Amino acid sequence: MFVLFEESGSFKAALIKTESDTSLQIESSSGKRSKIKRSDCVFTFSSPEPETLLTQAPALAQDIDPAFLWEVAPQEEFDVQTLATDYFGHEANALEKATLLWRLHDSPIYFHRRGKGRYRPAPPEILEAALAAQAKKQKALDLQAGWAQTMVDGQLPEEIAAIATTLITRPDKNSAAFKALTQACEQSRETPEQLLLRCGAWPHELALHRARFLWTHFPKGTGFADVDPLAAHDELPLADVTAYSVDDISTTEIDDALSVTALEDGWLCVGIHVAAPALGVTRDSALDQWARARLSTVYIPGEKIPMQPDAVIDHYSLTAGHAVAALSLYVQAHPDTGEIRHFETRIERLSVTNNLRHNELDAHMTAEALDDPTQDLPYDTWVRPLWRLSKALSAKRDERRGKPEFNQRVDYNFYLDGPADNPQTPVRIEPRMRDAPLDRIVAEYMILANRLWAEQLASHQITGIFRSQQAGRVRMSTYPGPHEAIGVDYYAWCTSPLRRYVDMVNQRQLIAIAQHGVSAALVAPYQPKDDDLFAVVSTFEGQYAIWSDFQRHMERFWCLRWLQQNQITQCQGTLIRDDLIRLDDIPLVLNVAGLPELQRGAAVTLTLSDFNELALTVVAHFESTSD
């Protein structure tokens, strides 16, 4: 004798070995023995074999119309054996009962389960609602399947096109669109990005990269609301100095400038002048809220997403020929020793004489030319004393660090000769050595300002946002500490307030010192344990990293475009480690499979193929080592 029983929501059949009032000992076709409760049994039978019953019954059940079965079934609760006798018109055999059981079990819309082998027909109004819901679901499934097939065929349904970027950034995984996309990807064996790009959701890979970033981080767009007119700050005294700024040719946010005056005793008075947007962008104002939401300007080859509106940048940028509000640090230092005997901070207006550009001066202002007083140089009386003192200041930091600073790394500037959103735009990638004298001059005085202003905040017991490095770990906090890599006791970002929110926060505190002196701690905009200050510290690093990652992402894209535009299929590179090769002419690092065993720094020749601007990859094959 065999038994049909229910276990974990499915039906099974087995040979009965022994039985009692409450349980049965059974043996499956595999020979496994087990014990089941009698209450789990539906019915017993002598034929056919369990395996035959379990195979045939589900198949035969598909031929029974559940709607017709609902029509002929009793309106009250019934058991499957009673219904089987009525339905088949005779004492039903095991296979017929099992067939009917499977149909009832697989039709929950029509029949509600009331126990093992017992069911009740759904009330008419409930059945009608359930059938309507089922029809609606089936319609959605049909639509979903249609969308999926359309995408597999290379066309994009309008409904998918309208939310394509959302589907790869913040998808609703329960939506029909997402399910259709997933289904299509499974059929075509493509990633969502590959499939949508093939179907024309974006005109090219560059558009996809940009759309994904902007939709994720700037869903409301990158613009700003209108800005009310900003104060002219005409009441501030005009600085009596000759100052110059030094930046890349594409820079429009002129944050800083330098001046130098020779004192009668041979010392120098260097002015480090920084744009002062904190005078107009006050804490908690609308302008402040915009800047705080972004925390930093986003730089992309050929364009940028500014931290602040153009109106603020234009008003406070140290553009030549305009008297602009500035926070100035005047430092009296010995040009040969780097000793500092006095420094002070002033709020004033500054009229920069000229905005100098690296590409116009780097070729002339070499270290050799600067160290040779017989050579004529542009801006000679300004640049030579600054160069002389910067070397002394750098030497003092090297002494504290215990080693010279490494400045041999090459930086690269990306220039697009056309729209930044068009991959056909010609791209130029130009190297610049970090140890170029003008770079070293500007960097050294920015370090000096960030160091002395950090010391000023600490000495006035005013909280700020400081950067420190100890035991190799860089951290940002509201308490000062030494920065071992730079070689200073205290350090705080203060010199880029147009581009970085941390600098503007610190500038507000420094302005309080300049205005109120020893009582500044009482009136500074940010007090110790200020929640806003802690919030900026906790969120800045993460957001700054996201902006930097996107910049590197887009630079990699334009590196691939540069290689293709210049039809470069063979190039030189240098082994960094393992299988990583850095190309010599552009800032692109590639994984190269099959490299022979080489020493770090080995020069190699590579062949390039299979450029993929979506994945930002290129296949590099090792050709040979270079002498």
C-alpha positions in Angstrom: 0.0 0.0 0.0 1.2 3.5 -0.8 0.4 6.9 0.6 0.1 10.4 -0.9 1.0 13.0 1.6 1.9 16.7 1.8 5.3 17.9 3.0 6.6 21.5 3.0 3.8 22.6 0.6 4.3 19.8 -2.0 2.9 16.4 -2.6 4.9 13.2 -2.2 4.2 9.5 -2.4 5.9 6.5 -0.7 5.4 2.9 0.3 3.8 2.3 3.8 5.9 0.0 5.9 4.1 0.3 9.2 1.4 2.5 10.7 -0.2 3.5 13.9 -3.1 5.7 15.0 -1.0 8.9 14.6 1.9 8.1 12.3 3.2 6.1 9.4 6.6 4.6 8.7 7.3 5.0 5.0 10.0 4.2 2.4 10.7 6.4 -0.6 11.6 5.0 -4.0 15.2 5.8 -3.2 15.0 3.4 -0.1 15.1 6.2 2.4 12.9 5.5 5.4 11.1 8.2 7.5 8.2 8.9 9.7 5.2 11.1 8.8 2.1 12.2 10.7 -1.2 10.7 9.7 -2.6 14.2 9.6 -0.3 14.9 6.7 -1.8 12.1 4.6 -4.2 12.9 1.8 -5.1 9.3 0.8 -3.7 5.8 0.4 -3.6 3.7 -2.8 -2.4 0.5 -4.1 -1.7 1.5 -7.7 0.0 2.9 -9.7 3.5 3.1 -8.5 4.4 6.3 -6.5 6.8 7.5 -9.2 4.2 7.0 -11.9 1.6 8.9 -9.9 3.9 11.8 -9.2 4.8 12.1 -12.9 1.4 11.6 -14.5 -0.9 13.5 -12.2 0.7 17.0 -12.6 0.7 16.6 -16.4 -2.9 15.4 -16.6 -4.0 18.3 -14.2 -3.0 20.8 -16.9 -6.0 19.6 -19.0 -8.6 20.5 -16.4 -10.1 24.0 -16.7 -10.1 25.6 -13.2 -13.0 27.9 -14.2 -15.2 25.0 -15.2 -14.1 23.1 -12.0 -15.1 26.1 -9.9 -18.5 26.1 -11.7 -19.3 22.4 -10.8 -17.7 22.2 -7.4 -19.8 22.4 -4.2 -20.1 25.9 -2.8 -19.2 24.7 0.6 -16.0 23.2 1.9 -15.2 19.8 0.3 -12.5 17.1 0.2 -10.8 16.1 -3.0 -12.2 12.5 -3.0 -15.8 13.8 -2.9 -15.2 16.2 -5.7 -13.4 13.5 -7.8 -16.4 11.2 -7.6 -18.7 14.0 -8.8 -16.4 15.2 -11.5 -15.5 11.9 -13.0 -19.0 10.3 -12.4 -17.6 7.2 -10.8 -15.5 6.1 -7.8 -12.3 7.9 -8.8 -9.0 5.9 -8.8 -5.8 7.2 -7.3 -4.5 8.8 -10.4 -7.7 10.7 -11.0 -7.9 11.9 -7.4 -4.3 13.0 -7.6 -4.9 14.7 -10.9 -7.8 16.7 -9.4 -5.7 17.4 -6.3 -2.9 19.0 -8.4 -5.4 21.1 -10.3 -7.0 22.4 -7.1 -3.7 23.0 -5.4 -2.3 24.9 -8.4 -5.5 27.1 -8.7 -5.4 29.2 -5.5 -7.4 32.0 -7.2 -10.4 29.6 -7.7 -10.0 27.4 -4.6 -8.9 28.2 -1.1 -7.1 25.5 0.8 -8.8 24.4 4.1 -6.6 21.5 5.2 -4.9 18.4 3.7 -6.9 17.6 0.6 -9.7 20.0 1.6 -10.7 23.1 -0.3 -13.5 25.7 -0.7 -14.4 27.6 -3.8 -13.5 31.3 -3.8 -16.6 33.5 -3.3 -17.7 35.1 -6.6 -16.7 38.7 -5.7 -13.3 37.6 -4.5 -12.7 35.5 -7.6 -13.7 38.4 -9.8 -11.2 40.7 -8.1 -8.5 38.0 -8.2 -9.0 37.3 -11.9 -8.8 41.0 -12.6 -5.6 41.3 -10.7 -4.2 38.2 -12.5 -5.1 39.7 -15.8 -3.4 43.0 -14.9 -0.3 41.1 -13.8 -0.3 39.1 -17.0 -0.6 42.2 -19.0 2.3 43.7 -17.2 4.3 40.5 -17.8 3.4 40.6 -21.5 4.5 44.2 -21.6 7.7 43.4 -19.8 8.5 40.6 -22.2 7.7 42.8 -25.1 10.1 45.5 -23.9 12.8 42.9 -23.2 12.6 41.5 -26.7 12.5 44.9 -28.3 15.8 45.8 -26.5 17.4 42.4 -27.4 16.5 43.4 -31.0 18.4 46.7 -30.6 15.5 49.1 -30.2 14.6 51.1 -27.2 11.0 51.4 -25.9 10.0 55.0 -25.1 9.2 54.1 -21.6 12.7 52.7 -21.0 14.4 55.6 -22.8 12.7 58.1 -20.4 14.3 56.5 -17.4 17.4 54.9 -18.8 19.8 56.8 -16.5 17.8 56.0 -13.5 17.9 52.3 -14.4 21.6 52.2 -13.9 21.9 54.6 -11.0 18.9 54.3 -8.7 16.6 51.6 -10.2 13.3 50.6 -8.7 13.9 46.8 -8.8 10.2 46.1 -8.5 9.3 48.1 -11.6 8.4 46.5 -15.0 11.1 48.5 -16.7 13.9 47.2 -14.5 12.6 43.6 -14.8 12.4 44.0 -18.5 16.0 45.3 -18.6 17.2 42.4 -16.4 15.4 39.9 -18.7 16.9 41.5 -21.8 20.4 41.4 -20.3 20.0 37.7 -19.5 19.0 37.0 -23.0 21.7 39.1 -24.7 24.4 38.4 -22.1 25.2 42.1 -21.8 25.5 44.5 -18.9 22.7 47.0 -18.5 25.0 49.8 -19.6 26.1 47.8 -22.7 22.6 46.9 -23.7 21.1 50.4 -23.2 24.0 52.0 -25.1 23.6 49.6 -28.0 19.9 50.5 -28.1 20.7 54.2 -28.3 19.8 55.4 -24.7 22.8 57.7 -25.0 24.6 58.8 -28.2 28.0 57.5 -27.1 30.0 56.3 -24.1 30.9 59.7 -23.0 27.3 60.7 -22.6 26.7 57.7 -20.5 29.6 58.4 -18.1 28.4 62.0 -17.7 24.8 61.1 -17.3 25.4 58.5 -14.6 27.5 61.0 -12.6 25.3 64.0 -12.9 22.1 62.0 -12.2 23.6 60.5 -9.1 25.1 63.6 -7.6 23.3 66.5 -9.3 19.8 65.2 -10.0 18.4 68.8 -10.0 21.1 70.1 -12.3 24.4 71.9 -11.8 23.1 75.4 -12.0 22.2 77.8 -9.2 19.3 80.2 -8.5 19.8 83.9 -9.2 22.2 85.6 -6.8 21.5 88.9 -5.2 24.1 91.7 -5.8 27.2 91.2 -3.5 28.7 94.0 -1.4 31.6 95.8 -3.1 33.7 96.1 0.2 34.7 99.6 -0.8 35.3 100.4 2.9 38.4 98.1 3.0 41.8 99.7 2.6 43.6 99.2 -0.7 46.9 97.2 -0.4 49.9 99.2 -1.6 51.7 96.2 -3.1 52.5 94.8 -6.6 50.9 91.3 -6.7 50.8 88.6 -9.3 48.8 85.4 -9.5 50.2 82.2 -11.2 47.8 79.6 -12.6 47.2 77.3 -15.5 45.8 79.0 -18.6 42.4 77.4 -18.0 42.0 78.6 -14.4 39.2 81.1 -13.8 38.9 80.9 -10.0 41.9 83.0 -9.1 42.2 82.1 -5.4 45.7 83.5 -4.5 48.4 86.0 -5.5 51.8 86.9 -4.2 53.7 90.1 -3.5 57.1 90.8 -2.1 58.8 93.9 -0.7 62.5 94.2 0.2 63.0 95.6 3.6 65.9 97.9 4.5 67.7 95.4 6.7 67.8 92.7 3.9 64.7 90.8 5.1 61.7 90.4 2.9 58.0 91.0 3.5 56.0 88.5 1.5 52.3 89.1 1.0 50.2 85.9 0.4 46.9 87.2 -0.8 43.8 85.0 -0.8 40.4 85.8 -2.3 37.9 86.5 0.5 34.5 85.1 -0.4 33.7 84.4 3.3 33.1 88.2 3.6 30.0 87.8 1.4 29.1 84.2 1.7 28.1 84.2 5.3 27.3 81.1 7.4 23.8 79.6 6.8 23.0 82.0 3.9 21.7 80.6 0.7 25.1 80.9 -0.9 26.6 79.0 2.0 24.1 76.2 1.7 24.9 75.8 -2.0 28.6 75.7 -1.3 28.2 73.3 1.6 26.1 70.9 -0.4 28.9 70.6 -3.0 31.9 71.1 -0.6 34.3 71.4 -3.6 34.5 72.3 -7.2 34.4 69.3 -9.5 37.1 69.3 -12.2 36.6 67.4 -15.5 38.8 67.7 -18.6 37.5 70.7 -20.5 35.0 71.9 -17.9 34.2 72.1 -14.2 31.2 72.1 -11.9 31.8 75.0 -9.5 31.2 75.0 -5.8 29.8 78.5 -5.9 27.8 80.5 -8.5 29.7 82.4 -11.2 28.5 85.6 -9.6 30.4 84.8 -6.4 33.5 83.6 -8.3 33.5 86.7 -10.6 33.0 89.0 -7.6 35.8 87.6 -5.4 38.3 86.1 -7.9 41.6 88.0 -7.9 41.3 89.1 -11.5 44.0 91.6 -12.6 43.0 95.2 -12.7 40.1 95.0 -10.2 40.3 96.0 -6.5 38.9 92.8 -4.9 38.5 91.9 -1.2 41.3 89.7 0.0 42.6 88.1 3.2 46.3 88.8 3.2 49.1 87.3 5.2 52.2 89.4 5.5 55.3 87.5 6.5 58.7 89.0 7.3 61.3 86.4 6.6 65.1 86.2 6.0 65.6 85.2 2.3 68.6 82.9 3.1 67.6 81.2 6.3 63.8 81.1 6.1 63.6 82.5 9.6 60.3 84.3 10.3 60.3 87.2 12.7 56.8 88.5 12.3 53.5 87.9 10.5 50.1 89.4 10.5 46.7 89.0 8.8 44.8 91.8 7.2 41.5 92.2 5.5 41.9 94.6 2.5 41.3 95.2 -1.1 43.9 94.0 -3.6 44.4 95.0 -7.2 46.5 92.2 -8.8 48.8 93.6 -11.5 48.7 90.6 -13.8 47.3 87.1 -13.8 50.4 85.1 -14.9 50.0 81.7 -16.7 52.3 78.7 -16.5 52.3 78.0 -20.2 53.6 81.5 -20.9 56.4 81.6 -18.3 57.6 78.1 -17.4 60.0 77.9 -20.4 61.7 81.2 -19.3 61.7 80.8 -15.5 63.9 77.7 -15.1 65.9 77.1 -11.9 69.1 77.8 -13.7 67.8 81.2 -15.0 66.5 82.2 -11.6 69.8 81.3 -9.9 71.8 83.3 -12.5 71.4 87.1 -11.7 72.9 88.0 -15.1 70.0 86.5 -17.0 67.1 88.8 -17.8 63.8 87.5 -16.7 60.2 88.8 -16.9 58.9 90.1 -13.5 62.5 89.8 -12.3 62.2 91.9 -9.1 59.1 89.9 -8.1 60.1 86.3 -8.9 63.8 86.3 -7.9 63.3 87.2 -4.2 60.3 84.8 -3.9 62.4 82.0 -5.4 65.3 82.7 -3.1 63.1 82.6 0.1 61.1 79.6 -1.1 64.2 77.5 -1.4 65.1 78.5 2.2 61.6 77.7 3.5 61.7 74.3 1.7 65.1 73.5 3.2 63.8 74.2 6.7 60.8 71.8 6.1 63.2 69.2 4.7 65.3 69.5 7.8 62.3 68.8 10.0 61.1 66.0 7.7 64.5 64.4 7.7 64.6 64.0 4.0 64.2 66.1 0.8 60.8 66.5 -0.6 60.1 64.4 -3.8 59.0 66.8 -6.5 59.9 64.8 -9.6 56.3 63.5 -10.4 54.8 64.7 -13.7 51.4 66.3 -13.7 49.3 66.5 -16.8 47.0 69.1 -18.0 44.0 68.2 -20.3 42.9 70.7 -22.9 39.8 70.1 -25.1 39.7 72.0 -28.3 35.9 71.9 -28.5 32.8 70.8 -26.5 33.6 68.6 -23.4 30.5 66.5 -24.1 31.6 65.5 -27.6 34.0 62.5 -27.9 35.1 63.8 -31.3 36.6 66.9 -29.7 40.4 66.9 -30.1 42.2 66.5 -26.8 45.7 67.7 -25.9 47.5 66.2 -22.9 50.5 68.2 -21.8 52.9 67.2 -19.1 54.2 69.6 -16.4 56.9 68.7 -13.9 56.0 69.4 -10.3 59.4 70.9 -9.6 58.9 73.7 -12.1 60.1 76.8 -10.3 56.8 78.7 -10.5 55.0 75.6 -9.2 57.5 75.4 -6.3 57.2 79.0 -5.5 53.4 79.0 -5.4 53.3 75.7 -3.5 55.8 76.8 -0.9 54.0 80.0 -0.1 50.6 78.3 0.1 52.2 75.8 2.6 53.5 78.8 4.5 50.1 80.5 4.6 48.3 77.3 5.6 50.9 76.6 8.3 50.9 80.2 9.8 47.2 80.6 9.7 46.8 77.2 11.4 49.2 78.4 14.1 47.1 81.6 14.4 43.9 79.7 14.9 45.6 77.5 17.5 47.2 80.4 19.4 43.9 82.3 19.5 42.2 79.1 20.8 39.8 79.3 17.8 38.5 76.1 16.4 39.0 75.3 12.7 39.4 72.4 10.4 43.0 71.1 10.5 44.9 68.5 8.5 47.6 66.4 10.2 49.7 63.4 9.4 51.3 61.1 11.9 52.6 57.6 11.4 51.6 57.9 7.7 47.9 58.6 8.4 46.4 61.8 7.1 43.3 63.0 9.0 41.1 66.0 9.2 39.9 67.2 12.6 38.9 70.3 14.6 42.1 70.0 16.6 45.6 70.9 15.3 48.4 68.5 15.0 51.7 68.0 13.2 51.8 67.2 9.5 54.9 65.0 9.2 54.9 64.6 5.4 54.9 68.4 4.9 57.2 69.1 7.8 55.1 71.6 9.8 53.7 71.7 13.4 50.2 72.8 12.3 48.5 72.8 9.0 45.0 73.8 7.7 43.6 74.4 4.2 43.0 78.1 3.9 44.1 79.2 0.5 41.4 78.0 -1.9 38.1 79.3 -0.5 36.6 79.7 -4.0 37.0 76.0 -4.7 36.9 74.2 -1.4 34.4 74.6 1.4 36.9 73.7 4.2 39.0 76.7 3.2 36.0 79.0 3.4 35.1 77.7 6.9 38.7 78.4 8.1 38.6 81.8 6.4 35.6 82.8 8.4 37.5 82.1 11.6 40.6 84.0 10.4 38.5 87.0 9.5 37.3 87.0 13.1 40.9 87.1 14.2 41.7 90.0 11.8 38.7 92.0 12.9 38.6 91.3 16.7 42.1 90.2 17.7 42.4 88.6 21.2 38.6 88.6 21.6 38.0 86.7 18.4 37.3 83.5 20.1 34.1 85.0 21.6 32.7 86.1 18.2 34.1 83.5 15.8 31.3 82.0 13.6 32.2 78.5 14.7 32.6 77.7 18.4 34.2 74.6 19.9 32.1 71.4 19.5 30.0 73.1 16.8 27.8 70.4 15.2 28.1 72.1 11.8 31.9 71.9 12.0 31.9 68.2 12.9 29.4 67.6 10.0 31.7 69.3 7.5 34.7 67.2 8.8 32.8 64.0 8.6 31.4 64.5 5.1 34.1 66.4 3.2 36.6 63.6 2.7 34.0 61.3 1.3 32.6 63.8 -1.1 36.0 65.1 -2.1 37.0 61.5 -2.9 33.9 61.1 -5.1 34.8 64.2 -7.1 38.4 63.1 -7.5 37.4 59.7 -8.6 35.2 61.1 -11.3 38.0 63.4 -12.4 40.3 60.4 -12.8 37.5 58.5 -14.5 37.1 61.2 -17.1 40.8 61.7 -17.5 41.1 58.0 -18.3 38.4 58.3 -20.9 40.2 61.2 -22.6 43.5 59.3 -22.4 41.8 56.5 -24.5 40.5 59.1 -26.9 44.0 60.7 -27.2 45.5 57.3 -28.1 42.8 56.7 -30.8 42.8 60.3 -32.2 46.6 60.0 -32.6 46.3 56.5 -34.0 48.7 55.2 -31.5 48.9 51.4 -31.4 52.4 51.0 -30.0 53.8 52.9 -27.1 56.4 52.9 -24.3 55.7 52.4 -20.6 57.3 51.8 -17.3 56.7 48.9 -14.9 55.2 50.1 -11.6 54.7 46.7 -10.0 53.4 43.3 -10.8 51.6 43.6 -14.1 50.9 47.4 -13.9 52.5 49.6 -16.6 52.3 53.4 -16.6 52.5 54.9 -20.1 55.3 57.4 -20.7 53.4 60.1 -22.5 50.0 60.3 -20.7 48.7 59.5 -17.2 47.3 56.0 -18.1 48.1 52.9 -16.1 47.3 49.5 -17.7 47.2 45.9 -16.6 49.4 43.9 -19.0 48.9 40.1 -18.9 51.8 37.8 -19.8 54.6 40.1 -18.7 58.0 38.4 -18.2 59.8 38.8 -14.9 61.0 42.4 -14.8 62.6 44.8 -12.4 60.4 47.6 -11.1 61.0 50.7 -13.3 61.8 48.6 -16.4 61.0 50.3 -19.7 58.7 48.2 -22.0 57.1 48.5 -25.4 53.4 47.7 -25.6 51.0 47.1 -28.5 47.4 48.4 -27.9 44.1 47.0 -29.3 40.4 46.6 -28.4 39.7 50.0 -27.0 36.5 49.9 -24.8 35.4 53.4 -23.8 32.5 52.1 -21.7 34.6 49.9 -19.5 37.5 52.4 -19.9 39.9 49.6 -20.9 42.3 48.8 -23.6 44.1 45.5 -24.2 47.9 45.9 -23.9 50.3 43.2 -25.2 53.9 43.1 -24.1 56.3 43.4 -27.1 59.7 43.9 -25.7 61.9 45.7 -23.1 63.5 48.9 -24.1 67.2 49.6 -23.6 
